[in-house]
Amino acid sequence: MTNPLDLPFDADEMLAGLKPWIETESPTFDAAAVNRMMDLVQHELAALGAITERIPGRMGLGDSVRATMPHPHAGEGGILLLGHLDTVHPVGTLGVLPFKREGDICYGPGLMDMKGGNYVYLDALRKLLAAGVETPLPVTVLFTPDEEIGTPSTRELIETEAKRHKYILVPEPARPDGGAVIGRYAIARFNLQTRGKPSHAGWQLAKGRSAIAKMARAVAEIEGMTTEDCTFSLGVFHAGHWVNCVSSVCDAEVLTMAKTQALLDEGVQRMLALNDPEAEVVMEVRRGVTRPVWEPDQPGTMAMLKLAQEIAGEIGFEMSGASAGGGSDGNFTGALGLPTLDSIGVRGADLHTLNEHIHVDSLVERARLAAALYCRLGA
């Protein structure tokens, strides 16, 4: 049998393949853009001989793609490759963050989170198929459209699909030290709205009650609740249309991350306690989507980590394993107690910024890791 570590992976070839992925911008809230990305990937999967299925989107979001890779025992009981194809970068970001390589660094919107990892793990399947290598277990691929907003439309799909498999691989970007994630903190999102009283800001300012002012005061209060183990961040703020009008409505979104379920529950209560329906300027707090705590050190996951560490040693690097924040769809599969190895994708930095980039040498490194995992899980 061909040693998967000896497959002919080539960084330049992978970058050429990644270019159309990155240049097909796919921000979560633009369903048509996400679906163009799904079109591209579904075509590539079909070209590999996979049986592909397009799962229509919900809630105004994009579609999902599920693909069953060629295998004599294709179907249940195998390996699930789980990734998302949506990004946080709006269409047009390529104008300021073009796909480009500078030495060992390659830039592009969504390249690190997580198109790079998704592509690498597909390229490993491509090379295995080309070499005629049959993996011990069948592989199913599931790409979803909404991870960046908490997976509101596809959580049930992910959990149902994951329960049909023995192992889940989530090629989110590697941790800063190159390590994998074997547990994740809980995350809750909140939608806030303040409602005041409009007036002409120049003529009758005193008659108005500013929704913006109340929300602005709440920012310091909310972010001031942050501790090392439970954080609060107000990341979205929308209000106002006319500078000469006192704002009557202000909307905001808050993200809370906690290391344990108990801390998350406490954080949720603190957020909901901000509800102030009888005030002169009303504050309404509604809980949004939640990612459950994925407790570390589960036996199935730890066995996967041990295997990955052995493979990494053969490749020539060390792979640590730890719990992490940030949230991913691995929260769902790990919380179900399913063996899940997360953040085994490319190495890089500055995800979600206009400096998002990867280390080019991680492409071949992670492709070899992927190929060996496919060949040794279940062997």
Contacts in CASP RR format, 6 or more apart in sequence:
PFRMAT RR
TARGET T0000
AUTHOR 0000-0000-0000
METHOD contacts of the structure
MODEL  1
MTNPLDLPFDADEMLAGLKPWIETESPTFDAAAVNRMMDLVQHELAALGA
ITERIPGRMGLGDSVRATMPHPHAGEGGILLLGHLDTVHPVGTLGVLPFK
REGDICYGPGLMDMKGGNYVYLDALRKLLAAGVETPLPVTVLFTPDEEIG
TPSTRELIETEAKRHKYILVPEPARPDGGAVIGRYAIARFNLQTRGKPSH
AGWQLAKGRSAIAKMARAVAEIEGMTTEDCTFSLGVFHAGHWVNCVSSVC
DAEVLTMAKTQALLDEGVQRMLALNDPEAEVVMEVRRGVTRPVWEPDQPG
TMAMLKLAQEIAGEIGFEMSGASAGGGSDGNFTGALGLPTLDSIGVRGAD
LHTLNEHIHVDSLVERARLAAALYCRLGA
1 133 0 8 1.000
2 131 0 8 1.000
2 132 0 8 1.000
2 133 0 8 1.000
4 124 0 8 1.000
4 128 0 8 1.000
4 133 0 8 1.000
4 368 0 8 1.000
4 371 0 8 1.000
4 372 0 8 1.000
4 374 0 8 1.000
4 375 0 8 1.000
5 311 0 8 1.000
5 314 0 8 1.000
5 315 0 8 1.000
5 368 0 8 1.000
5 371 0 8 1.000
5 372 0 8 1.000
7 124 0 8 1.000
7 127 0 8 1.000
7 128 0 8 1.000
7 131 0 8 1.000
7 367 0 8 1.000
7 368 0 8 1.000
7 371 0 8 1.000
8 127 0 8 1.000
9 123 0 8 1.000
9 124 0 8 1.000
9 127 0 8 1.000
9 363 0 8 1.000
9 364 0 8 1.000
9 367 0 8 1.000
9 368 0 8 1.000
9 371 0 8 1.000
10 364 0 8 1.000
11 360 0 8 1.000
11 361 0 8 1.000
11 363 0 8 1.000
11 364 0 8 1.000
14 119 0 8 1.000
14 120 0 8 1.000
14 123 0 8 1.000
14 363 0 8 1.000
14 364 0 8 1.000
14 367 0 8 1.000
15 101 0 8 1.000
15 106 0 8 1.000
15 360 0 8 1.000
15 363 0 8 1.000
17 119 0 8 1.000
18 99 0 8 1.000
18 106 0 8 1.000
18 111 0 8 1.000
18 115 0 8 1.000
18 116 0 8 1.000
18 119 0 8 1.000
19 99 0 8 1.000
20 40 0 8 1.000
21 37 0 8 1.000
21 40 0 8 1.000
21 41 0 8 1.000
21 115 0 8 1.000
21 116 0 8 1.000
21 118 0 8 1.000
21 119 0 8 1.000
22 94 0 8 1.000
22 99 0 8 1.000
22 108 0 8 1.000
22 109 0 8 1.000
22 110 0 8 1.000
22 111 0 8 1.000
22 115 0 8 1.000
23 94 0 8 1.000
23 99 0 8 1.000
24 33 0 8 1.000
24 36 0 8 1.000
24 37 0 8 1.000
24 40 0 8 1.000
25 33 0 8 1.000
25 87 0 8 1.000
25 89 0 8 1.000
25 90 0 8 1.000
25 91 0 8 1.000
25 92 0 8 1.000
25 93 0 8 1.000
25 94 0 8 1.000
25 109 0 8 1.000
26 33 0 8 1.000
26 34 0 8 1.000
26 36 0 8 1.000
26 37 0 8 1.000
26 85 0 8 1.000
26 86 0 8 1.000
26 87 0 8 1.000
26 145 0 8 1.000
27 33 0 8 1.000
27 34 0 8 1.000
27 86 0 8 1.000
27 87 0 8 1.000
27 88 0 8 1.000
27 89 0 8 1.000
27 90 0 8 1.000
27 91 0 8 1.000
28 34 0 8 1.000
28 61 0 8 1.000
28 86 0 8 1.000
28 87 0 8 1.000
28 88 0 8 1.000
28 145 0 8 1.000
28 146 0 8 1.000
28 147 0 8 1.000
28 148 0 8 1.000
28 149 0 8 1.000
29 61 0 8 1.000
29 149 0 8 1.000
30 90 0 8 1.000
30 91 0 8 1.000
31 57 0 8 1.000
31 60 0 8 1.000
31 61 0 8 1.000
31 62 0 8 1.000
31 145 0 8 1.000
33 91 0 8 1.000
34 61 0 8 1.000
34 62 0 8 1.000
34 63 0 8 1.000
34 85 0 8 1.000
34 86 0 8 1.000
34 145 0 8 1.000
35 62 0 8 1.000
35 63 0 8 1.000
35 145 0 8 1.000
37 85 0 8 1.000
37 86 0 8 1.000
38 54 0 8 1.000
38 62 0 8 1.000
38 63 0 8 1.000
38 64 0 8 1.000
38 65 0 8 1.000
38 85 0 8 1.000
38 143 0 8 1.000
38 145 0 8 1.000
41 65 0 8 1.000
41 85 0 8 1.000
41 118 0 8 1.000
41 122 0 8 1.000
41 143 0 8 1.000
42 52 0 8 1.000
42 54 0 8 1.000
42 65 0 8 1.000
42 67 0 8 1.000
44 122 0 8 1.000
45 52 0 8 1.000
45 65 0 8 1.000
45 67 0 8 1.000
45 122 0 8 1.000
45 141 0 8 1.000
46 52 0 8 1.000
46 67 0 8 1.000
48 69 0 8 1.000
48 70 0 8 1.000
48 122 0 8 1.000
48 125 0 8 1.000
48 126 0 8 1.000
48 129 0 8 1.000
49 69 0 8 1.000
49 70 0 8 1.000
49 129 0 8 1.000
50 67 0 8 1.000
50 68 0 8 1.000
50 69 0 8 1.000
50 70 0 8 1.000
50 141 0 8 1.000
51 67 0 8 1.000
51 68 0 8 1.000
51 74 0 8 1.000
52 65 0 8 1.000
52 66 0 8 1.000
52 67 0 8 1.000
53 65 0 8 1.000
53 66 0 8 1.000
53 67 0 8 1.000
54 63 0 8 1.000
54 64 0 8 1.000
54 65 0 8 1.000
55 63 0 8 1.000
55 64 0 8 1.000
55 65 0 8 1.000
55 66 0 8 1.000
55 157 0 8 1.000
56 63 0 8 1.000
57 63 0 8 1.000
57 64 0 8 1.000
57 145 0 8 1.000
57 153 0 8 1.000
58 153 0 8 1.000
58 154 0 8 1.000
59 146 0 8 1.000
59 152 0 8 1.000
59 153 0 8 1.000
60 153 0 8 1.000
61 145 0 8 1.000
61 146 0 8 1.000
61 152 0 8 1.000
61 153 0 8 1.000
62 86 0 8 1.000
62 145 0 8 1.000
62 146 0 8 1.000
62 153 0 8 1.000
63 145 0 8 1.000
64 142 0 8 1.000
64 143 0 8 1.000
64 144 0 8 1.000
64 145 0 8 1.000
64 154 0 8 1.000
64 157 0 8 1.000
65 141 0 8 1.000
65 142 0 8 1.000
65 143 0 8 1.000
66 140 0 8 1.000
66 141 0 8 1.000
66 142 0 8 1.000
66 143 0 8 1.000
66 161 0 8 1.000
67 140 0 8 1.000
67 141 0 8 1.000
67 142 0 8 1.000
68 74 0 8 1.000
68 75 0 8 1.000
68 138 0 8 1.000
68 140 0 8 1.000
69 125 0 8 1.000
69 129 0 8 1.000
69 138 0 8 1.000
69 139 0 8 1.000
69 140 0 8 1.000
69 141 0 8 1.000
70 129 0 8 1.000
71 134 0 8 1.000
71 135 0 8 1.000
71 137 0 8 1.000
71 138 0 8 1.000
71 139 0 8 1.000
72 134 0 8 1.000
73 137 0 8 1.000
73 138 0 8 1.000
74 138 0 8 1.000
75 138 0 8 1.000
75 140 0 8 1.000
75 164 0 8 1.000
76 164 0 8 1.000
76 165 0 8 1.000
77 137 0 8 1.000
77 138 0 8 1.000
77 164 0 8 1.000
77 165 0 8 1.000
77 166 0 8 1.000
78 137 0 8 1.000
78 138 0 8 1.000
78 139 0 8 1.000
78 140 0 8 1.000
78 165 0 8 1.000
78 166 0 8 1.000
78 167 0 8 1.000
79 135 0 8 1.000
79 137 0 8 1.000
79 138 0 8 1.000
79 139 0 8 1.000
79 140 0 8 1.000
79 165 0 8 1.000
79 166 0 8 1.000
79 167 0 8 1.000
79 168 0 8 1.000
79 169 0 8 1.000
79 373 0 8 1.000
79 374 0 8 1.000
79 377 0 8 1.000
80 139 0 8 1.000
80 140 0 8 1.000
80 141 0 8 1.000
80 142 0 8 1.000
80 161 0 8 1.000
80 162 0 8 1.000
80 164 0 8 1.000
80 165 0 8 1.000
80 167 0 8 1.000
80 168 0 8 1.000
80 169 0 8 1.000
80 333 0 8 1.000
81 121 0 8 1.000
81 122 0 8 1.000
81 125 0 8 1.000
81 139 0 8 1.000
81 140 0 8 1.000
81 141 0 8 1.000
81 142 0 8 1.000
81 169 0 8 1.000
81 171 0 8 1.000
82 142 0 8 1.000
82 144 0 8 1.000
82 158 0 8 1.000
82 161 0 8 1.000
82 162 0 8 1.000
82 168 0 8 1.000
82 169 0 8 1.000
82 170 0 8 1.000
82 329 0 8 1.000
82 330 0 8 1.000
82 333 0 8 1.000
83 114 0 8 1.000
83 118 0 8 1.000
83 142 0 8 1.000
83 143 0 8 1.000
83 144 0 8 1.000
83 147 0 8 1.000
83 170 0 8 1.000
83 171 0 8 1.000
83 172 0 8 1.000
83 329 0 8 1.000
84 114 0 8 1.000
84 143 0 8 1.000
84 144 0 8 1.000
84 145 0 8 1.000
84 146 0 8 1.000
84 147 0 8 1.000
84 148 0 8 1.000
84 151 0 8 1.000
84 329 0 8 1.000
85 115 0 8 1.000
85 118 0 8 1.000
85 143 0 8 1.000
85 144 0 8 1.000
85 145 0 8 1.000
86 144 0 8 1.000
86 145 0 8 1.000
86 146 0 8 1.000
86 147 0 8 1.000
86 148 0 8 1.000
86 149 0 8 1.000
87 109 0 8 1.000
87 110 0 8 1.000
87 113 0 8 1.000
87 115 0 8 1.000
87 148 0 8 1.000
88 110 0 8 1.000
88 113 0 8 1.000
88 148 0 8 1.000
88 352 0 8 1.000
89 97 0 8 1.000
89 109 0 8 1.000
89 110 0 8 1.000
89 356 0 8 1.000
93 109 0 8 1.000
93 354 0 8 1.000
94 108 0 8 1.000
94 109 0 8 1.000
96 354 0 8 1.000
97 107 0 8 1.000
97 108 0 8 1.000
97 109 0 8 1.000
97 354 0 8 1.000
97 355 0 8 1.000
97 356 0 8 1.000
98 107 0 8 1.000
98 108 0 8 1.000
99 106 0 8 1.000
99 107 0 8 1.000
99 108 0 8 1.000
99 111 0 8 1.000
100 106 0 8 1.000
100 107 0 8 1.000
100 108 0 8 1.000
101 107 0 8 1.000
101 360 0 8 1.000
103 360 0 8 1.000
104 359 0 8 1.000
104 360 0 8 1.000
104 361 0 8 1.000
105 357 0 8 1.000
105 358 0 8 1.000
105 359 0 8 1.000
105 360 0 8 1.000
106 357 0 8 1.000
106 358 0 8 1.000
106 360 0 8 1.000
107 355 0 8 1.000
107 356 0 8 1.000
107 357 0 8 1.000
108 356 0 8 1.000
108 357 0 8 1.000
109 356 0 8 1.000
110 116 0 8 1.000
110 351 0 8 1.000
110 356 0 8 1.000
111 346 0 8 1.000
111 356 0 8 1.000
111 357 0 8 1.000
111 358 0 8 1.000
112 173 0 8 1.000
112 346 0 8 1.000
112 348 0 8 1.000
112 349 0 8 1.000
112 350 0 8 1.000
112 351 0 8 1.000
112 356 0 8 1.000
112 357 0 8 1.000
112 358 0 8 1.000
113 172 0 8 1.000
113 173 0 8 1.000
113 351 0 8 1.000
113 352 0 8 1.000
113 356 0 8 1.000
114 171 0 8 1.000
114 172 0 8 1.000
114 173 0 8 1.000
114 345 0 8 1.000
116 171 0 8 1.000
116 345 0 8 1.000
116 346 0 8 1.000
116 358 0 8 1.000
116 363 0 8 1.000
117 171 0 8 1.000
117 172 0 8 1.000
117 173 0 8 1.000
117 345 0 8 1.000
117 346 0 8 1.000
117 366 0 8 1.000
118 143 0 8 1.000
118 171 0 8 1.000
120 171 0 8 1.000
120 345 0 8 1.000
120 346 0 8 1.000
120 363 0 8 1.000
120 366 0 8 1.000
120 367 0 8 1.000
120 370 0 8 1.000
121 169 0 8 1.000
121 171 0 8 1.000
121 345 0 8 1.000
121 366 0 8 1.000
121 367 0 8 1.000
121 370 0 8 1.000
122 141 0 8 1.000
123 367 0 8 1.000
123 370 0 8 1.000
124 367 0 8 1.000
124 368 0 8 1.000
124 370 0 8 1.000
124 371 0 8 1.000
124 374 0 8 1.000
125 139 0 8 1.000
125 141 0 8 1.000
125 370 0 8 1.000
125 374 0 8 1.000
127 367 0 8 1.000
127 371 0 8 1.000
128 135 0 8 1.000
128 371 0 8 1.000
128 374 0 8 1.000
128 375 0 8 1.000
133 375 0 8 1.000
135 374 0 8 1.000
135 375 0 8 1.000
136 375 0 8 1.000
136 376 0 8 1.000
136 377 0 8 1.000
136 378 0 8 1.000
136 379 0 8 1.000
137 166 0 8 1.000
137 167 0 8 1.000
137 377 0 8 1.000
137 378 0 8 1.000
139 374 0 8 1.000
140 161 0 8 1.000
140 164 0 8 1.000
140 165 0 8 1.000
142 157 0 8 1.000
142 158 0 8 1.000
142 161 0 8 1.000
144 151 0 8 1.000
144 154 0 8 1.000
144 157 0 8 1.000
144 158 0 8 1.000
144 329 0 8 1.000
145 153 0 8 1.000
145 154 0 8 1.000
146 152 0 8 1.000
146 153 0 8 1.000
146 154 0 8 1.000
147 328 0 8 1.000
147 329 0 8 1.000
149 289 0 8 1.000
150 187 0 8 1.000
150 189 0 8 1.000
150 289 0 8 1.000
150 291 0 8 1.000
151 158 0 8 1.000
151 289 0 8 1.000
151 291 0 8 1.000
151 329 0 8 1.000
151 332 0 8 1.000
152 289 0 8 1.000
155 289 0 8 1.000
155 332 0 8 1.000
158 329 0 8 1.000
158 332 0 8 1.000
158 333 0 8 1.000
159 332 0 8 1.000
159 333 0 8 1.000
159 336 0 8 1.000
162 168 0 8 1.000
162 332 0 8 1.000
162 333 0 8 1.000
162 336 0 8 1.000
162 338 0 8 1.000
163 336 0 8 1.000
163 338 0 8 1.000
165 338 0 8 1.000
166 339 0 8 1.000
166 377 0 8 1.000
166 378 0 8 1.000
167 304 0 8 1.000
167 339 0 8 1.000
167 340 0 8 1.000
167 341 0 8 1.000
167 377 0 8 1.000
167 378 0 8 1.000
168 330 0 8 1.000
168 333 0 8 1.000
168 334 0 8 1.000
168 338 0 8 1.000
168 339 0 8 1.000
168 340 0 8 1.000
168 341 0 8 1.000
169 341 0 8 1.000
169 344 0 8 1.000
169 370 0 8 1.000
169 373 0 8 1.000
170 181 0 8 1.000
170 328 0 8 1.000
170 329 0 8 1.000
170 330 0 8 1.000
170 333 0 8 1.000
170 340 0 8 1.000
170 341 0 8 1.000
170 342 0 8 1.000
170 343 0 8 1.000
170 344 0 8 1.000
171 344 0 8 1.000
171 345 0 8 1.000
171 346 0 8 1.000
171 366 0 8 1.000
171 370 0 8 1.000
172 181 0 8 1.000
172 328 0 8 1.000
172 342 0 8 1.000
172 343 0 8 1.000
172 344 0 8 1.000
172 345 0 8 1.000
173 343 0 8 1.000
173 345 0 8 1.000
173 346 0 8 1.000
173 347 0 8 1.000
173 348 0 8 1.000
173 351 0 8 1.000
173 358 0 8 1.000
174 180 0 8 1.000
174 343 0 8 1.000
174 344 0 8 1.000
174 345 0 8 1.000
174 346 0 8 1.000
174 347 0 8 1.000
174 348 0 8 1.000
174 362 0 8 1.000
174 366 0 8 1.000
175 181 0 8 1.000
175 320 0 8 1.000
175 321 0 8 1.000
175 322 0 8 1.000
175 324 0 8 1.000
175 343 0 8 1.000
176 349 0 8 1.000
177 320 0 8 1.000
178 317 0 8 1.000
178 319 0 8 1.000
178 320 0 8 1.000
178 347 0 8 1.000
179 319 0 8 1.000
179 320 0 8 1.000
179 321 0 8 1.000
179 322 0 8 1.000
179 343 0 8 1.000
180 305 0 8 1.000
180 308 0 8 1.000
180 319 0 8 1.000
180 320 0 8 1.000
180 321 0 8 1.000
180 341 0 8 1.000
180 342 0 8 1.000
180 343 0 8 1.000
180 344 0 8 1.000
181 321 0 8 1.000
181 322 0 8 1.000
181 323 0 8 1.000
181 324 0 8 1.000
181 328 0 8 1.000
181 341 0 8 1.000
181 342 0 8 1.000
181 343 0 8 1.000
182 296 0 8 1.000
182 297 0 8 1.000
182 298 0 8 1.000
182 301 0 8 1.000
182 302 0 8 1.000
182 305 0 8 1.000
182 321 0 8 1.000
182 322 0 8 1.000
182 323 0 8 1.000
182 341 0 8 1.000
182 342 0 8 1.000
183 294 0 8 1.000
183 295 0 8 1.000
183 296 0 8 1.000
183 301 0 8 1.000
183 322 0 8 1.000
183 323 0 8 1.000
183 324 0 8 1.000
183 334 0 8 1.000
183 342 0 8 1.000
184 291 0 8 1.000
184 293 0 8 1.000
184 294 0 8 1.000
184 323 0 8 1.000
184 324 0 8 1.000
184 325 0 8 1.000
184 326 0 8 1.000
184 327 0 8 1.000
184 328 0 8 1.000
184 330 0 8 1.000
184 331 0 8 1.000
184 334 0 8 1.000
184 342 0 8 1.000
185 257 0 8 1.000
185 258 0 8 1.000
185 259 0 8 1.000
185 293 0 8 1.000
185 323 0 8 1.000
185 324 0 8 1.000
185 325 0 8 1.000
185 326 0 8 1.000
185 327 0 8 1.000
186 257 0 8 1.000
186 258 0 8 1.000
186 259 0 8 1.000
186 260 0 8 1.000
186 261 0 8 1.000
186 263 0 8 1.000
186 264 0 8 1.000
186 290 0 8 1.000
186 291 0 8 1.000
186 292 0 8 1.000
186 293 0 8 1.000
186 331 0 8 1.000
187 255 0 8 1.000
187 256 0 8 1.000
187 257 0 8 1.000
187 258 0 8 1.000
187 264 0 8 1.000
187 290 0 8 1.000
187 291 0 8 1.000
187 325 0 8 1.000
187 326 0 8 1.000
187 327 0 8 1.000
187 331 0 8 1.000
188 255 0 8 1.000
188 256 0 8 1.000
188 258 0 8 1.000
188 264 0 8 1.000
188 267 0 8 1.000
188 268 0 8 1.000
188 271 0 8 1.000
188 287 0 8 1.000
188 288 0 8 1.000
188 289 0 8 1.000
188 290 0 8 1.000
188 291 0 8 1.000
189 253 0 8 1.000
189 254 0 8 1.000
189 255 0 8 1.000
189 256 0 8 1.000
189 287 0 8 1.000
189 288 0 8 1.000
189 289 0 8 1.000
189 290 0 8 1.000
190 253 0 8 1.000
190 254 0 8 1.000
190 255 0 8 1.000
190 256 0 8 1.000
190 271 0 8 1.000
190 285 0 8 1.000
190 286 0 8 1.000
190 287 0 8 1.000
190 288 0 8 1.000
191 251 0 8 1.000
191 252 0 8 1.000
191 253 0 8 1.000
191 285 0 8 1.000
191 286 0 8 1.000
191 288 0 8 1.000
192 215 0 8 1.000
192 218 0 8 1.000
192 234 0 8 1.000
192 251 0 8 1.000
192 252 0 8 1.000
192 253 0 8 1.000
192 254 0 8 1.000
192 274 0 8 1.000
192 283 0 8 1.000
192 284 0 8 1.000
192 285 0 8 1.000
192 286 0 8 1.000
193 249 0 8 1.000
193 250 0 8 1.000
193 251 0 8 1.000
193 252 0 8 1.000
193 282 0 8 1.000
193 283 0 8 1.000
193 284 0 8 1.000
194 211 0 8 1.000
194 212 0 8 1.000
194 214 0 8 1.000
194 215 0 8 1.000
194 218 0 8 1.000
194 249 0 8 1.000
194 250 0 8 1.000
194 281 0 8 1.000
194 282 0 8 1.000
194 283 0 8 1.000
194 284 0 8 1.000
195 211 0 8 1.000
195 248 0 8 1.000
195 249 0 8 1.000
195 281 0 8 1.000
195 282 0 8 1.000
195 284 0 8 1.000
196 208 0 8 1.000
196 209 0 8 1.000
196 210 0 8 1.000
196 211 0 8 1.000
196 214 0 8 1.000
196 247 0 8 1.000
196 248 0 8 1.000
196 249 0 8 1.000
196 280 0 8 1.000
196 281 0 8 1.000
196 282 0 8 1.000
197 207 0 8 1.000
197 208 0 8 1.000
197 209 0 8 1.000
197 246 0 8 1.000
197 248 0 8 1.000
197 280 0 8 1.000
197 281 0 8 1.000
198 208 0 8 1.000
198 245 0 8 1.000
198 246 0 8 1.000
198 247 0 8 1.000
198 248 0 8 1.000
199 205 0 8 1.000
199 206 0 8 1.000
199 207 0 8 1.000
199 208 0 8 1.000
199 245 0 8 1.000
199 246 0 8 1.000
200 244 0 8 1.000
200 245 0 8 1.000
200 246 0 8 1.000
201 243 0 8 1.000
201 244 0 8 1.000
201 245 0 8 1.000
201 246 0 8 1.000
202 244 0 8 1.000
205 246 0 8 1.000
208 246 0 8 1.000
209 246 0 8 1.000
209 280 0 8 1.000
209 281 0 8 1.000
210 246 0 8 1.000
210 247 0 8 1.000
210 281 0 8 1.000
211 239 0 8 1.000
211 247 0 8 1.000
211 248 0 8 1.000
211 249 0 8 1.000
211 250 0 8 1.000
211 281 0 8 1.000
212 239 0 8 1.000
212 240 0 8 1.000
212 247 0 8 1.000
212 250 0 8 1.000
213 281 0 8 1.000
214 250 0 8 1.000
214 279 0 8 1.000
214 281 0 8 1.000
214 283 0 8 1.000
215 237 0 8 1.000
215 239 0 8 1.000
215 250 0 8 1.000
215 252 0 8 1.000
215 283 0 8 1.000
218 234 0 8 1.000
218 252 0 8 1.000
218 274 0 8 1.000
218 283 0 8 1.000
219 234 0 8 1.000
219 237 0 8 1.000
219 252 0 8 1.000
221 274 0 8 1.000
222 232 0 8 1.000
222 234 0 8 1.000
222 254 0 8 1.000
222 271 0 8 1.000
222 274 0 8 1.000
223 232 0 8 1.000
223 233 0 8 1.000
223 234 0 8 1.000
224 232 0 8 1.000
225 232 0 8 1.000
225 267 0 8 1.000
225 270 0 8 1.000
226 232 0 8 1.000
226 233 0 8 1.000
229 258 0 8 1.000
229 259 0 8 1.000
229 260 0 8 1.000
229 263 0 8 1.000
230 256 0 8 1.000
230 257 0 8 1.000
230 258 0 8 1.000
230 259 0 8 1.000
230 263 0 8 1.000
230 264 0 8 1.000
230 266 0 8 1.000
230 267 0 8 1.000
231 256 0 8 1.000
231 257 0 8 1.000
231 258 0 8 1.000
232 254 0 8 1.000
232 255 0 8 1.000
232 256 0 8 1.000
232 267 0 8 1.000
232 271 0 8 1.000
233 254 0 8 1.000
233 255 0 8 1.000
233 256 0 8 1.000
234 252 0 8 1.000
234 253 0 8 1.000
234 254 0 8 1.000
235 252 0 8 1.000
235 253 0 8 1.000
235 254 0 8 1.000
235 255 0 8 1.000
236 251 0 8 1.000
236 252 0 8 1.000
236 253 0 8 1.000
237 250 0 8 1.000
237 251 0 8 1.000
237 252 0 8 1.000
238 250 0 8 1.000
238 251 0 8 1.000
238 252 0 8 1.000
239 247 0 8 1.000
239 249 0 8 1.000
239 250 0 8 1.000
239 251 0 8 1.000
240 247 0 8 1.000
240 249 0 8 1.000
240 250 0 8 1.000
254 271 0 8 1.000
256 264 0 8 1.000
256 267 0 8 1.000
256 268 0 8 1.000
256 271 0 8 1.000
257 325 0 8 1.000
257 326 0 8 1.000
257 327 0 8 1.000
258 264 0 8 1.000
258 266 0 8 1.000
258 267 0 8 1.000
258 293 0 8 1.000
259 293 0 8 1.000
259 323 0 8 1.000
260 293 0 8 1.000
261 292 0 8 1.000
261 293 0 8 1.000
264 290 0 8 1.000
264 293 0 8 1.000
268 287 0 8 1.000
271 285 0 8 1.000
271 287 0 8 1.000
272 285 0 8 1.000
272 287 0 8 1.000
274 283 0 8 1.000
274 285 0 8 1.000
275 283 0 8 1.000
275 284 0 8 1.000
275 285 0 8 1.000
276 282 0 8 1.000
276 283 0 8 1.000
277 283 0 8 1.000
277 284 0 8 1.000
291 327 0 8 1.000
291 331 0 8 1.000
291 332 0 8 1.000
292 331 0 8 1.000
292 332 0 8 1.000
292 335 0 8 1.000
293 331 0 8 1.000
293 335 0 8 1.000
294 323 0 8 1.000
294 330 0 8 1.000
294 331 0 8 1.000
294 333 0 8 1.000
294 334 0 8 1.000
294 335 0 8 1.000
294 340 0 8 1.000
295 335 0 8 1.000
296 322 0 8 1.000
296 323 0 8 1.000
298 334 0 8 1.000
298 337 0 8 1.000
298 339 0 8 1.000
300 339 0 8 1.000
301 334 0 8 1.000
301 339 0 8 1.000
301 340 0 8 1.000
301 341 0 8 1.000
303 339 0 8 1.000
304 339 0 8 1.000
304 340 0 8 1.000
304 341 0 8 1.000
304 377 0 8 1.000
305 319 0 8 1.000
305 321 0 8 1.000
305 341 0 8 1.000
307 373 0 8 1.000
307 376 0 8 1.000
307 377 0 8 1.000
308 319 0 8 1.000
308 341 0 8 1.000
308 344 0 8 1.000
308 369 0 8 1.000
308 373 0 8 1.000
309 318 0 8 1.000
309 319 0 8 1.000
311 368 0 8 1.000
311 369 0 8 1.000
311 372 0 8 1.000
311 373 0 8 1.000
311 376 0 8 1.000
312 318 0 8 1.000
312 319 0 8 1.000
312 369 0 8 1.000
313 319 0 8 1.000
314 372 0 8 1.000
315 365 0 8 1.000
315 368 0 8 1.000
315 369 0 8 1.000
317 365 0 8 1.000
324 343 0 8 1.000
328 342 0 8 1.000
328 343 0 8 1.000
330 340 0 8 1.000
330 342 0 8 1.000
333 340 0 8 1.000
334 340 0 8 1.000
341 373 0 8 1.000
344 366 0 8 1.000
344 369 0 8 1.000
344 370 0 8 1.000
344 373 0 8 1.000
345 362 0 8 1.000
345 366 0 8 1.000
346 358 0 8 1.000
346 359 0 8 1.000
346 362 0 8 1.000
346 363 0 8 1.000
346 366 0 8 1.000
347 358 0 8 1.000
347 359 0 8 1.000
347 362 0 8 1.000
347 365 0 8 1.000
347 366 0 8 1.000
348 357 0 8 1.000
348 358 0 8 1.000
348 359 0 8 1.000
348 362 0 8 1.000
349 355 0 8 1.000
349 356 0 8 1.000
349 357 0 8 1.000
350 356 0 8 1.000
350 357 0 8 1.000
END
